Protein backbone atom coordinates (compact mmCIF):
# COMPACT_ATOMS: atom_id res chain seq x y z
CA UNK A 1 0.00 0.00 0.00
CA UNK A 2 1.37 3.40 -1.00
CA UNK A 3 1.16 6.63 0.98
CA UNK A 4 -1.66 8.96 -0.08
CA UNK A 5 -0.31 11.75 -2.29
CA UNK A 6 -0.13 15.34 -1.08
CA UNK A 7 -2.58 16.42 -3.80
CA UNK A 8 -5.20 13.89 -2.65
CA UNK A 9 -5.01 14.34 1.13
CA UNK A 10 -4.19 18.00 1.68
CA UNK A 11 -2.73 18.70 5.13
CA UNK A 12 -1.75 22.25 6.06
CA UNK A 13 1.59 23.25 7.56
CA UNK A 14 -0.18 23.36 10.95
CA UNK A 15 -1.26 19.72 10.56
CA UNK A 16 -4.95 20.43 9.83
CA UNK A 17 -7.00 18.86 7.07
CA UNK A 18 -7.54 21.37 4.29
CA UNK A 19 -11.21 22.40 4.24
CA UNK A 20 -12.29 21.74 7.83
CA UNK A 21 -9.24 23.22 9.59
CA UNK A 22 -9.29 20.29 12.03
CA UNK A 23 -6.55 18.02 13.36
CA UNK A 24 -6.77 14.39 14.46
CA UNK A 25 -8.15 14.37 18.00
CA UNK A 26 -10.26 17.52 17.56
CA UNK A 27 -13.56 15.66 17.13
CA UNK A 28 -15.49 13.06 19.08
CA UNK A 29 -16.61 9.84 17.42
CA UNK A 30 -20.18 11.11 18.02
CA UNK A 31 -20.71 14.00 15.62
CA UNK A 32 -23.86 16.10 15.31
CA UNK A 33 -24.14 17.87 11.97
CA UNK A 34 -26.12 20.97 11.05
CA UNK A 35 -26.25 22.85 7.77
CA UNK A 36 -26.21 26.40 9.10
CA UNK A 37 -22.89 27.51 10.66
CA UNK A 38 -24.80 29.69 13.15
CA UNK A 39 -26.69 26.64 14.39
CA UNK A 40 -23.51 25.07 15.79
CA UNK A 41 -23.61 27.40 18.80
CA UNK A 42 -27.31 26.60 19.27
CA UNK A 43 -26.25 23.02 19.90
CA UNK A 44 -22.99 23.53 21.82
CA UNK A 45 -24.61 25.96 24.28
CA UNK A 46 -26.14 22.84 25.81
CA UNK A 47 -22.74 21.21 26.41
CA UNK A 48 -21.43 21.24 29.95
CA UNK A 49 -18.02 22.35 28.71
CA UNK A 50 -16.78 23.50 25.28
CA UNK A 51 -13.25 22.25 24.68
CA UNK A 52 -12.64 23.37 21.10
CA UNK A 53 -14.00 25.91 18.61
CA UNK A 54 -12.69 26.11 15.05
CA UNK A 55 -13.94 27.56 11.78
CA UNK A 56 -12.95 27.70 8.14
CA UNK A 57 -15.34 28.81 5.41
CA UNK A 58 -18.80 27.42 6.20
CA UNK A 59 -17.34 24.62 8.34
CA UNK A 60 -17.71 25.47 12.03
CA UNK A 61 -16.78 22.82 14.61
CA UNK A 62 -17.28 22.73 18.38
CA UNK A 63 -16.27 19.85 20.63
CA UNK A 64 -17.29 19.65 24.25
CA UNK A 65 -18.45 17.49 27.11
CA UNK A 66 -21.89 16.25 28.06
CA UNK A 67 -21.24 14.90 31.51
CA UNK A 68 -17.83 13.32 31.12
CA UNK A 69 -18.40 12.18 27.52
CA UNK A 70 -17.07 14.02 24.49
CA UNK A 71 -19.39 15.07 21.65
CA UNK A 72 -18.88 17.29 18.61
CA UNK A 73 -21.15 19.46 16.47
CA UNK A 74 -20.12 20.62 13.01
CA UNK A 75 -21.73 22.64 10.24
CA UNK A 76 -21.59 21.17 6.77
CA UNK A 77 -23.08 23.98 4.74
CA UNK A 78 -25.78 23.13 2.21
CA UNK A 79 -25.75 20.44 -0.45
CA UNK A 80 -24.17 17.07 -1.06
CA UNK A 81 -21.10 18.70 -2.61
CA UNK A 82 -20.28 19.97 0.87
CA UNK A 83 -21.25 16.62 2.39
CA UNK A 84 -18.67 14.95 0.13
CA UNK A 85 -15.95 17.20 1.54
CA UNK A 86 -17.14 16.91 5.12
CA UNK A 87 -17.57 13.14 5.31
CA UNK A 88 -14.30 12.29 3.57
CA UNK A 89 -12.26 14.74 5.64
CA UNK A 90 -13.80 13.76 8.98
CA UNK A 91 -13.18 10.11 8.16
CA UNK A 92 -9.56 10.92 7.33
CA UNK A 93 -9.08 12.55 10.74
CA UNK A 94 -9.76 9.18 12.36
CA UNK A 95 -8.73 6.59 9.80
CA UNK A 96 -5.64 8.02 8.11
CA UNK A 97 -2.25 8.35 9.84
CA UNK A 98 -1.30 11.96 9.07
CA UNK A 99 2.38 11.25 9.63
CA UNK A 100 2.72 8.31 7.24
CA UNK A 101 -0.29 9.17 5.00
CA UNK A 102 -1.34 5.53 5.23
CA UNK A 103 -4.78 4.06 5.95
CA UNK A 104 -4.91 2.74 9.50
CA UNK A 105 -5.37 -1.01 9.91
CA UNK A 106 -8.10 -0.57 12.55
CA UNK A 107 -11.24 1.27 11.42
CA UNK A 108 -12.69 3.82 13.85
CA UNK A 109 -16.48 3.80 13.37
CA UNK A 110 -18.13 7.21 13.63
CA UNK A 111 -21.73 8.17 14.41
CA UNK A 112 -23.22 11.08 12.44
CA UNK A 113 -26.48 12.63 13.66
CA UNK A 114 -27.89 15.26 11.31
CA UNK A 115 -30.23 17.90 12.74
CA UNK A 116 -31.73 19.71 9.76
CA UNK A 117 -34.71 21.55 8.39
CA UNK A 118 -36.95 20.26 5.65
CA UNK A 119 -40.23 20.67 3.83
CA UNK A 120 -43.02 18.08 3.97
CA UNK A 121 -44.71 17.19 0.68
CA UNK A 122 -47.72 15.33 2.07
CA UNK A 123 -50.63 17.56 3.16
CA UNK A 124 -51.34 15.51 6.27
CA UNK A 125 -47.91 16.04 7.83
CA UNK A 126 -48.06 18.89 10.37
CA UNK A 127 -45.76 21.86 10.49
CA UNK A 128 -43.16 21.80 13.28
CA UNK A 129 -43.11 18.00 13.50
CA UNK A 130 -40.05 15.78 12.96
CA UNK A 131 -39.39 13.26 10.20
CA UNK A 132 -36.63 10.70 10.74
CA UNK A 133 -35.23 9.64 7.38
CA UNK A 134 -35.56 5.87 7.16
CA UNK A 135 -34.63 6.05 3.48
CA UNK A 136 -33.14 8.87 1.43
CA UNK A 137 -33.34 9.16 -2.35
CA UNK A 138 -30.63 11.29 -3.93
CA UNK A 139 -31.58 13.36 -6.97
CA UNK A 140 -28.06 14.81 -7.01
CA UNK A 141 -25.16 13.23 -8.92
CA UNK A 142 -22.79 12.45 -6.02
CA UNK A 143 -23.03 8.66 -6.15
CA UNK A 144 -22.24 8.60 -9.89
CA UNK A 145 -18.63 9.10 -8.79
CA UNK A 146 -18.51 6.22 -6.27
CA UNK A 147 -19.02 2.47 -6.57
CA UNK A 148 -22.40 2.45 -4.86
CA UNK A 149 -25.25 0.04 -5.62
CA UNK A 150 -27.51 0.00 -2.54
CA UNK A 151 -31.33 -0.41 -2.69
CA UNK A 152 -31.52 -1.07 -6.43
CA UNK A 153 -35.15 -2.27 -6.36
CA UNK A 154 -36.56 0.97 -4.98
CA UNK A 155 -34.34 3.03 -7.27
CA UNK A 156 -35.50 1.18 -10.38
CA UNK A 157 -39.18 1.32 -9.37
CA UNK A 158 -39.07 5.08 -8.68
CA UNK A 159 -37.24 5.74 -11.92
CA UNK A 160 -39.95 3.86 -13.84
CA UNK A 161 -42.64 5.91 -12.10
CA UNK A 162 -40.91 9.20 -12.93
CA UNK A 163 -40.59 8.24 -16.58
CA UNK A 164 -44.39 8.08 -16.68
CA UNK A 165 -44.24 11.85 -16.02
CA UNK A 166 -41.44 12.29 -18.62
CA UNK A 167 -38.95 12.91 -15.82
CA UNK A 168 -35.59 11.25 -16.44
CA UNK A 169 -33.24 11.87 -13.53
CA UNK A 170 -30.20 10.12 -12.15
CA UNK A 171 -30.93 8.95 -8.62
CA UNK A 172 -29.74 6.65 -5.86
CA UNK A 173 -31.16 5.31 -2.60
CA UNK A 174 -29.55 5.15 0.83
CA UNK A 175 -30.70 3.82 4.20
CA UNK A 176 -30.36 5.23 7.70
CA UNK A 177 -28.54 3.11 10.26
CA UNK A 178 -31.10 0.69 11.70
CA UNK A 179 -29.76 0.85 15.26
CA UNK A 180 -29.88 4.65 15.23
CA UNK A 181 -33.39 4.61 13.75
CA UNK A 182 -34.49 2.54 16.76
CA UNK A 183 -32.55 4.74 19.19
CA UNK A 184 -34.20 7.97 18.01
CA UNK A 185 -37.63 6.52 17.21
CA UNK A 186 -39.42 8.42 19.99
CA UNK A 187 -38.71 11.90 18.64
CA UNK A 188 -40.43 11.72 15.27
CA UNK A 189 -42.03 9.71 12.48
CA UNK A 190 -40.14 7.60 9.98
CA UNK A 191 -40.18 8.88 6.43
CA UNK A 192 -38.67 8.71 2.96
CA UNK A 193 -36.62 11.79 2.18
CA UNK A 194 -35.68 13.23 -1.21
CA UNK A 195 -32.27 14.93 -1.34
CA UNK A 196 -32.26 17.59 -4.04
CA UNK A 197 -29.25 19.37 -5.61
CA UNK A 198 -30.83 22.78 -5.10
CA UNK A 199 -33.58 24.68 -3.31
CA UNK A 200 -35.61 26.25 -6.13
CA UNK A 201 -35.94 24.47 -9.50
CA UNK A 202 -34.78 21.07 -8.14
CA UNK A 203 -37.54 21.27 -5.52
CA UNK A 204 -40.16 22.56 -8.00
CA UNK A 205 -40.18 26.09 -6.60
CA UNK A 206 -41.09 28.86 -9.01
CA UNK A 207 -40.20 32.51 -8.51
CA UNK A 208 -39.27 33.87 -11.96
CA UNK A 209 -37.93 30.69 -13.54
CA UNK A 210 -40.21 27.78 -14.33
CA UNK A 211 -38.84 24.29 -13.53
CA UNK A 212 -38.27 21.86 -16.39
CA UNK A 213 -40.38 19.19 -14.65
CA UNK A 214 -43.59 20.93 -13.50
CA UNK A 215 -45.18 17.61 -12.50
CA UNK A 216 -42.29 16.44 -10.29
CA UNK A 217 -44.02 17.34 -7.01
CA UNK A 218 -47.20 15.52 -8.01
CA UNK A 219 -45.19 12.44 -8.99
CA UNK A 220 -43.38 12.40 -5.65
CA UNK A 221 -46.57 12.94 -3.64
CA UNK A 222 -48.33 10.04 -5.36
CA UNK A 223 -45.41 7.60 -5.28
CA UNK A 224 -45.71 4.59 -2.97
CA UNK A 225 -43.39 1.58 -2.55
CA UNK A 226 -44.05 -1.29 -0.15
CA UNK A 227 -46.42 0.89 1.85
CA UNK A 228 -43.92 3.76 2.10
CA UNK A 229 -44.61 7.25 0.74
CA UNK A 230 -42.17 10.05 0.09
CA UNK A 231 -42.51 12.52 2.96
CA UNK A 232 -40.07 15.43 2.60
CA UNK A 233 -37.42 17.28 0.62
CA UNK A 234 -34.00 18.57 1.69
CA UNK A 235 -30.41 18.77 0.38
CA UNK A 236 -27.96 16.58 2.36
CA UNK A 237 -29.29 13.30 3.75
CA UNK A 238 -28.80 10.87 0.84
CA UNK A 239 -25.19 11.96 0.43
CA UNK A 240 -24.50 11.54 4.14
CA UNK A 241 -26.17 8.12 4.33
CA UNK A 242 -24.43 6.72 1.27
CA UNK A 243 -20.95 7.98 2.20
CA UNK A 244 -21.39 6.75 5.77
CA UNK A 245 -22.23 3.31 4.40
CA UNK A 246 -19.24 3.27 2.06
CA UNK A 247 -16.84 4.47 4.75
CA UNK A 248 -18.08 2.07 7.46
CA UNK A 249 -19.87 4.60 9.67
CA UNK A 250 -23.41 5.11 11.06
CA UNK A 251 -25.71 8.01 10.18
CA UNK A 252 -29.19 9.25 10.92
CA UNK A 253 -31.02 12.38 9.73
CA UNK A 254 -33.58 14.19 11.89
CA UNK A 255 -35.66 16.72 9.96
CA UNK A 256 -37.64 19.59 11.46
CA UNK A 257 -40.64 20.29 9.22
CA UNK A 258 -40.72 24.06 8.90
CA UNK A 259 -42.64 24.08 5.60
CA UNK A 260 -45.38 22.06 3.94
CA UNK A 261 -45.16 22.25 0.18
CA UNK A 262 -48.55 20.63 -0.37
CA UNK A 263 -50.41 23.26 1.66
CA UNK A 264 -48.10 26.19 0.93
CA UNK A 265 -47.48 26.89 4.61
CA UNK A 266 -44.30 27.97 6.38
CA UNK A 267 -43.83 27.66 10.13
CA UNK A 268 -44.47 30.72 12.27
CA UNK A 269 -42.17 29.33 14.96
CA UNK A 270 -39.26 27.83 13.03
CA UNK A 271 -36.53 28.86 15.52
CA UNK A 272 -38.45 27.28 18.41
CA UNK A 273 -39.09 24.12 16.36
CA UNK A 274 -35.39 23.74 15.61
CA UNK A 275 -34.43 24.42 19.23
CA UNK A 276 -36.94 21.81 20.42
CA UNK A 277 -35.46 19.22 18.05
CA UNK A 278 -31.95 20.05 19.25
CA UNK A 279 -32.98 19.56 22.88
CA UNK A 280 -34.74 16.24 22.17
CA UNK A 281 -31.79 14.98 20.13
CA UNK A 282 -29.26 15.85 22.82
CA UNK A 283 -31.38 14.15 25.45
CA UNK A 284 -31.43 10.91 23.43
CA UNK A 285 -27.67 11.17 22.89
CA UNK A 286 -27.06 11.69 26.60
CA UNK A 287 -29.40 8.86 27.63
CA UNK A 288 -28.59 6.23 25.03
CA UNK A 289 -25.35 6.93 23.18
CA UNK A 290 -22.89 8.47 25.63
C-alpha positions as a Markdown table, in Angstrom:
| # | Residue | x | y | z |
|---|---|---|---|---|
| 1 | Unk | 0.0 | 0.0 | 0.0 |
| 2 | Unk | 1.4 | 3.4 | -1.0 |
| 3 | Unk | 1.2 | 6.6 | 1.0 |
| 4 | Unk | -1.7 | 9.0 | -0.1 |
| 5 | Unk | -0.3 | 11.7 | -2.3 |
| 6 | Unk | -0.1 | 15.3 | -1.1 |
| 7 | Unk | -2.6 | 16.4 | -3.8 |
| 8 | Unk | -5.2 | 13.9 | -2.7 |
| 9 | Unk | -5.0 | 14.3 | 1.1 |
| 10 | Unk | -4.2 | 18.0 | 1.7 |
| 11 | Unk | -2.7 | 18.7 | 5.1 |
| 12 | Unk | -1.7 | 22.2 | 6.1 |
| 13 | Unk | 1.6 | 23.3 | 7.6 |
| 14 | Unk | -0.2 | 23.4 | 10.9 |
| 15 | Unk | -1.3 | 19.7 | 10.6 |
| 16 | Unk | -4.9 | 20.4 | 9.8 |
| 17 | Unk | -7.0 | 18.9 | 7.1 |
| 18 | Unk | -7.5 | 21.4 | 4.3 |
| 19 | Unk | -11.2 | 22.4 | 4.2 |
| 20 | Unk | -12.3 | 21.7 | 7.8 |
| 21 | Unk | -9.2 | 23.2 | 9.6 |
| 22 | Unk | -9.3 | 20.3 | 12.0 |
| 23 | Unk | -6.5 | 18.0 | 13.4 |
| 24 | Unk | -6.8 | 14.4 | 14.5 |
| 25 | Unk | -8.1 | 14.4 | 18.0 |
| 26 | Unk | -10.3 | 17.5 | 17.6 |
| 27 | Unk | -13.6 | 15.7 | 17.1 |
| 28 | Unk | -15.5 | 13.1 | 19.1 |
| 29 | Unk | -16.6 | 9.8 | 17.4 |
| 30 | Unk | -20.2 | 11.1 | 18.0 |
| 31 | Unk | -20.7 | 14.0 | 15.6 |
| 32 | Unk | -23.9 | 16.1 | 15.3 |
| 33 | Unk | -24.1 | 17.9 | 12.0 |
| 34 | Unk | -26.1 | 21.0 | 11.1 |
| 35 | Unk | -26.2 | 22.8 | 7.8 |
| 36 | Unk | -26.2 | 26.4 | 9.1 |
| 37 | Unk | -22.9 | 27.5 | 10.7 |
| 38 | Unk | -24.8 | 29.7 | 13.1 |
| 39 | Unk | -26.7 | 26.6 | 14.4 |
| 40 | Unk | -23.5 | 25.1 | 15.8 |
| 41 | Unk | -23.6 | 27.4 | 18.8 |
| 42 | Unk | -27.3 | 26.6 | 19.3 |
| 43 | Unk | -26.2 | 23.0 | 19.9 |
| 44 | Unk | -23.0 | 23.5 | 21.8 |
| 45 | Unk | -24.6 | 26.0 | 24.3 |
| 46 | Unk | -26.1 | 22.8 | 25.8 |
| 47 | Unk | -22.7 | 21.2 | 26.4 |
| 48 | Unk | -21.4 | 21.2 | 29.9 |
| 49 | Unk | -18.0 | 22.3 | 28.7 |
| 50 | Unk | -16.8 | 23.5 | 25.3 |
| 51 | Unk | -13.3 | 22.2 | 24.7 |
| 52 | Unk | -12.6 | 23.4 | 21.1 |
| 53 | Unk | -14.0 | 25.9 | 18.6 |
| 54 | Unk | -12.7 | 26.1 | 15.1 |
| 55 | Unk | -13.9 | 27.6 | 11.8 |
| 56 | Unk | -12.9 | 27.7 | 8.1 |
| 57 | Unk | -15.3 | 28.8 | 5.4 |
| 58 | Unk | -18.8 | 27.4 | 6.2 |
| 59 | Unk | -17.3 | 24.6 | 8.3 |
| 60 | Unk | -17.7 | 25.5 | 12.0 |
| 61 | Unk | -16.8 | 22.8 | 14.6 |
| 62 | Unk | -17.3 | 22.7 | 18.4 |
| 63 | Unk | -16.3 | 19.9 | 20.6 |
| 64 | Unk | -17.3 | 19.7 | 24.3 |
| 65 | Unk | -18.5 | 17.5 | 27.1 |
| 66 | Unk | -21.9 | 16.2 | 28.1 |
| 67 | Unk | -21.2 | 14.9 | 31.5 |
| 68 | Unk | -17.8 | 13.3 | 31.1 |
| 69 | Unk | -18.4 | 12.2 | 27.5 |
| 70 | Unk | -17.1 | 14.0 | 24.5 |
| 71 | Unk | -19.4 | 15.1 | 21.7 |
| 72 | Unk | -18.9 | 17.3 | 18.6 |
| 73 | Unk | -21.2 | 19.5 | 16.5 |
| 74 | Unk | -20.1 | 20.6 | 13.0 |
| 75 | Unk | -21.7 | 22.6 | 10.2 |
| 76 | Unk | -21.6 | 21.2 | 6.8 |
| 77 | Unk | -23.1 | 24.0 | 4.7 |
| 78 | Unk | -25.8 | 23.1 | 2.2 |
| 79 | Unk | -25.8 | 20.4 | -0.4 |
| 80 | Unk | -24.2 | 17.1 | -1.1 |
| 81 | Unk | -21.1 | 18.7 | -2.6 |
| 82 | Unk | -20.3 | 20.0 | 0.9 |
| 83 | Unk | -21.3 | 16.6 | 2.4 |
| 84 | Unk | -18.7 | 15.0 | 0.1 |
| 85 | Unk | -15.9 | 17.2 | 1.5 |
| 86 | Unk | -17.1 | 16.9 | 5.1 |
| 87 | Unk | -17.6 | 13.1 | 5.3 |
| 88 | Unk | -14.3 | 12.3 | 3.6 |
| 89 | Unk | -12.3 | 14.7 | 5.6 |
| 90 | Unk | -13.8 | 13.8 | 9.0 |
| 91 | Unk | -13.2 | 10.1 | 8.2 |
| 92 | Unk | -9.6 | 10.9 | 7.3 |
| 93 | Unk | -9.1 | 12.5 | 10.7 |
| 94 | Unk | -9.8 | 9.2 | 12.4 |
| 95 | Unk | -8.7 | 6.6 | 9.8 |
| 96 | Unk | -5.6 | 8.0 | 8.1 |
| 97 | Unk | -2.3 | 8.3 | 9.8 |
| 98 | Unk | -1.3 | 12.0 | 9.1 |
| 99 | Unk | 2.4 | 11.3 | 9.6 |
| 100 | Unk | 2.7 | 8.3 | 7.2 |
| 101 | Unk | -0.3 | 9.2 | 5.0 |
| 102 | Unk | -1.3 | 5.5 | 5.2 |
| 103 | Unk | -4.8 | 4.1 | 6.0 |
| 104 | Unk | -4.9 | 2.7 | 9.5 |
| 105 | Unk | -5.4 | -1.0 | 9.9 |
| 106 | Unk | -8.1 | -0.6 | 12.5 |
| 107 | Unk | -11.2 | 1.3 | 11.4 |
| 108 | Unk | -12.7 | 3.8 | 13.8 |
| 109 | Unk | -16.5 | 3.8 | 13.4 |
| 110 | Unk | -18.1 | 7.2 | 13.6 |
| 111 | Unk | -21.7 | 8.2 | 14.4 |
| 112 | Unk | -23.2 | 11.1 | 12.4 |
| 113 | Unk | -26.5 | 12.6 | 13.7 |
| 114 | Unk | -27.9 | 15.3 | 11.3 |
| 115 | Unk | -30.2 | 17.9 | 12.7 |
| 116 | Unk | -31.7 | 19.7 | 9.8 |
| 117 | Unk | -34.7 | 21.6 | 8.4 |
| 118 | Unk | -36.9 | 20.3 | 5.7 |
| 119 | Unk | -40.2 | 20.7 | 3.8 |
| 120 | Unk | -43.0 | 18.1 | 4.0 |
| 121 | Unk | -44.7 | 17.2 | 0.7 |
| 122 | Unk | -47.7 | 15.3 | 2.1 |
| 123 | Unk | -50.6 | 17.6 | 3.2 |
| 124 | Unk | -51.3 | 15.5 | 6.3 |
| 125 | Unk | -47.9 | 16.0 | 7.8 |
| 126 | Unk | -48.1 | 18.9 | 10.4 |
| 127 | Unk | -45.8 | 21.9 | 10.5 |
| 128 | Unk | -43.2 | 21.8 | 13.3 |
| 129 | Unk | -43.1 | 18.0 | 13.5 |
| 130 | Unk | -40.0 | 15.8 | 13.0 |
| 131 | Unk | -39.4 | 13.3 | 10.2 |
| 132 | Unk | -36.6 | 10.7 | 10.7 |
| 133 | Unk | -35.2 | 9.6 | 7.4 |
| 134 | Unk | -35.6 | 5.9 | 7.2 |
| 135 | Unk | -34.6 | 6.0 | 3.5 |
| 136 | Unk | -33.1 | 8.9 | 1.4 |
| 137 | Unk | -33.3 | 9.2 | -2.3 |
| 138 | Unk | -30.6 | 11.3 | -3.9 |
| 139 | Unk | -31.6 | 13.4 | -7.0 |
| 140 | Unk | -28.1 | 14.8 | -7.0 |
| 141 | Unk | -25.2 | 13.2 | -8.9 |
| 142 | Unk | -22.8 | 12.4 | -6.0 |
| 143 | Unk | -23.0 | 8.7 | -6.2 |
| 144 | Unk | -22.2 | 8.6 | -9.9 |
| 145 | Unk | -18.6 | 9.1 | -8.8 |
| 146 | Unk | -18.5 | 6.2 | -6.3 |
| 147 | Unk | -19.0 | 2.5 | -6.6 |
| 148 | Unk | -22.4 | 2.5 | -4.9 |
| 149 | Unk | -25.3 | 0.0 | -5.6 |
| 150 | Unk | -27.5 | 0.0 | -2.5 |
| 151 | Unk | -31.3 | -0.4 | -2.7 |
| 152 | Unk | -31.5 | -1.1 | -6.4 |
| 153 | Unk | -35.2 | -2.3 | -6.4 |
| 154 | Unk | -36.6 | 1.0 | -5.0 |
| 155 | Unk | -34.3 | 3.0 | -7.3 |
| 156 | Unk | -35.5 | 1.2 | -10.4 |
| 157 | Unk | -39.2 | 1.3 | -9.4 |
| 158 | Unk | -39.1 | 5.1 | -8.7 |
| 159 | Unk | -37.2 | 5.7 | -11.9 |
| 160 | Unk | -40.0 | 3.9 | -13.8 |
| 161 | Unk | -42.6 | 5.9 | -12.1 |
| 162 | Unk | -40.9 | 9.2 | -12.9 |
| 163 | Unk | -40.6 | 8.2 | -16.6 |
| 164 | Unk | -44.4 | 8.1 | -16.7 |
| 165 | Unk | -44.2 | 11.8 | -16.0 |
| 166 | Unk | -41.4 | 12.3 | -18.6 |
| 167 | Unk | -39.0 | 12.9 | -15.8 |
| 168 | Unk | -35.6 | 11.3 | -16.4 |
| 169 | Unk | -33.2 | 11.9 | -13.5 |
| 170 | Unk | -30.2 | 10.1 | -12.2 |
| 171 | Unk | -30.9 | 8.9 | -8.6 |
| 172 | Unk | -29.7 | 6.7 | -5.9 |
| 173 | Unk | -31.2 | 5.3 | -2.6 |
| 174 | Unk | -29.5 | 5.2 | 0.8 |
| 175 | Unk | -30.7 | 3.8 | 4.2 |
| 176 | Unk | -30.4 | 5.2 | 7.7 |
| 177 | Unk | -28.5 | 3.1 | 10.3 |
| 178 | Unk | -31.1 | 0.7 | 11.7 |
| 179 | Unk | -29.8 | 0.9 | 15.3 |
| 180 | Unk | -29.9 | 4.7 | 15.2 |
| 181 | Unk | -33.4 | 4.6 | 13.8 |
| 182 | Unk | -34.5 | 2.5 | 16.8 |
| 183 | Unk | -32.5 | 4.7 | 19.2 |
| 184 | Unk | -34.2 | 8.0 | 18.0 |
| 185 | Unk | -37.6 | 6.5 | 17.2 |
| 186 | Unk | -39.4 | 8.4 | 20.0 |
| 187 | Unk | -38.7 | 11.9 | 18.6 |
| 188 | Unk | -40.4 | 11.7 | 15.3 |
| 189 | Unk | -42.0 | 9.7 | 12.5 |
| 190 | Unk | -40.1 | 7.6 | 10.0 |
| 191 | Unk | -40.2 | 8.9 | 6.4 |
| 192 | Unk | -38.7 | 8.7 | 3.0 |
| 193 | Unk | -36.6 | 11.8 | 2.2 |
| 194 | Unk | -35.7 | 13.2 | -1.2 |
| 195 | Unk | -32.3 | 14.9 | -1.3 |
| 196 | Unk | -32.3 | 17.6 | -4.0 |
| 197 | Unk | -29.3 | 19.4 | -5.6 |
| 198 | Unk | -30.8 | 22.8 | -5.1 |
| 199 | Unk | -33.6 | 24.7 | -3.3 |
| 200 | Unk | -35.6 | 26.2 | -6.1 |
| 201 | Unk | -35.9 | 24.5 | -9.5 |
| 202 | Unk | -34.8 | 21.1 | -8.1 |
| 203 | Unk | -37.5 | 21.3 | -5.5 |
| 204 | Unk | -40.2 | 22.6 | -8.0 |
| 205 | Unk | -40.2 | 26.1 | -6.6 |
| 206 | Unk | -41.1 | 28.9 | -9.0 |
| 207 | Unk | -40.2 | 32.5 | -8.5 |
| 208 | Unk | -39.3 | 33.9 | -12.0 |
| 209 | Unk | -37.9 | 30.7 | -13.5 |
| 210 | Unk | -40.2 | 27.8 | -14.3 |
| 211 | Unk | -38.8 | 24.3 | -13.5 |
| 212 | Unk | -38.3 | 21.9 | -16.4 |
| 213 | Unk | -40.4 | 19.2 | -14.7 |
| 214 | Unk | -43.6 | 20.9 | -13.5 |
| 215 | Unk | -45.2 | 17.6 | -12.5 |
| 216 | Unk | -42.3 | 16.4 | -10.3 |
| 217 | Unk | -44.0 | 17.3 | -7.0 |
| 218 | Unk | -47.2 | 15.5 | -8.0 |
| 219 | Unk | -45.2 | 12.4 | -9.0 |
| 220 | Unk | -43.4 | 12.4 | -5.7 |
| 221 | Unk | -46.6 | 12.9 | -3.6 |
| 222 | Unk | -48.3 | 10.0 | -5.4 |
| 223 | Unk | -45.4 | 7.6 | -5.3 |
| 224 | Unk | -45.7 | 4.6 | -3.0 |
| 225 | Unk | -43.4 | 1.6 | -2.6 |
| 226 | Unk | -44.0 | -1.3 | -0.2 |
| 227 | Unk | -46.4 | 0.9 | 1.9 |
| 228 | Unk | -43.9 | 3.8 | 2.1 |
| 229 | Unk | -44.6 | 7.2 | 0.7 |
| 230 | Unk | -42.2 | 10.0 | 0.1 |
| 231 | Unk | -42.5 | 12.5 | 3.0 |
| 232 | Unk | -40.1 | 15.4 | 2.6 |
| 233 | Unk | -37.4 | 17.3 | 0.6 |
| 234 | Unk | -34.0 | 18.6 | 1.7 |
| 235 | Unk | -30.4 | 18.8 | 0.4 |
| 236 | Unk | -28.0 | 16.6 | 2.4 |
| 237 | Unk | -29.3 | 13.3 | 3.7 |
| 238 | Unk | -28.8 | 10.9 | 0.8 |
| 239 | Unk | -25.2 | 12.0 | 0.4 |
| 240 | Unk | -24.5 | 11.5 | 4.1 |
| 241 | Unk | -26.2 | 8.1 | 4.3 |
| 242 | Unk | -24.4 | 6.7 | 1.3 |
| 243 | Unk | -21.0 | 8.0 | 2.2 |
| 244 | Unk | -21.4 | 6.7 | 5.8 |
| 245 | Unk | -22.2 | 3.3 | 4.4 |
| 246 | Unk | -19.2 | 3.3 | 2.1 |
| 247 | Unk | -16.8 | 4.5 | 4.8 |
| 248 | Unk | -18.1 | 2.1 | 7.5 |
| 249 | Unk | -19.9 | 4.6 | 9.7 |
| 250 | Unk | -23.4 | 5.1 | 11.1 |
| 251 | Unk | -25.7 | 8.0 | 10.2 |
| 252 | Unk | -29.2 | 9.3 | 10.9 |
| 253 | Unk | -31.0 | 12.4 | 9.7 |
| 254 | Unk | -33.6 | 14.2 | 11.9 |
| 255 | Unk | -35.7 | 16.7 | 10.0 |
| 256 | Unk | -37.6 | 19.6 | 11.5 |
| 257 | Unk | -40.6 | 20.3 | 9.2 |
| 258 | Unk | -40.7 | 24.1 | 8.9 |
| 259 | Unk | -42.6 | 24.1 | 5.6 |
| 260 | Unk | -45.4 | 22.1 | 3.9 |
| 261 | Unk | -45.2 | 22.2 | 0.2 |
| 262 | Unk | -48.6 | 20.6 | -0.4 |
| 263 | Unk | -50.4 | 23.3 | 1.7 |
| 264 | Unk | -48.1 | 26.2 | 0.9 |
| 265 | Unk | -47.5 | 26.9 | 4.6 |
| 266 | Unk | -44.3 | 28.0 | 6.4 |
| 267 | Unk | -43.8 | 27.7 | 10.1 |
| 268 | Unk | -44.5 | 30.7 | 12.3 |
| 269 | Unk | -42.2 | 29.3 | 15.0 |
| 270 | Unk | -39.3 | 27.8 | 13.0 |
| 271 | Unk | -36.5 | 28.9 | 15.5 |
| 272 | Unk | -38.5 | 27.3 | 18.4 |
| 273 | Unk | -39.1 | 24.1 | 16.4 |
| 274 | Unk | -35.4 | 23.7 | 15.6 |
| 275 | Unk | -34.4 | 24.4 | 19.2 |
| 276 | Unk | -36.9 | 21.8 | 20.4 |
| 277 | Unk | -35.5 | 19.2 | 18.0 |
| 278 | Unk | -31.9 | 20.1 | 19.3 |
| 279 | Unk | -33.0 | 19.6 | 22.9 |
| 280 | Unk | -34.7 | 16.2 | 22.2 |
| 281 | Unk | -31.8 | 15.0 | 20.1 |
| 282 | Unk | -29.3 | 15.9 | 22.8 |
| 283 | Unk | -31.4 | 14.1 | 25.5 |
| 284 | Unk | -31.4 | 10.9 | 23.4 |
| 285 | Unk | -27.7 | 11.2 | 22.9 |
| 286 | Unk | -27.1 | 11.7 | 26.6 |
| 287 | Unk | -29.4 | 8.9 | 27.6 |
| 288 | Unk | -28.6 | 6.2 | 25.0 |
| 289 | Unk | -25.4 | 6.9 | 23.2 |
| 290 | Unk | -22.9 | 8.5 | 25.6 |
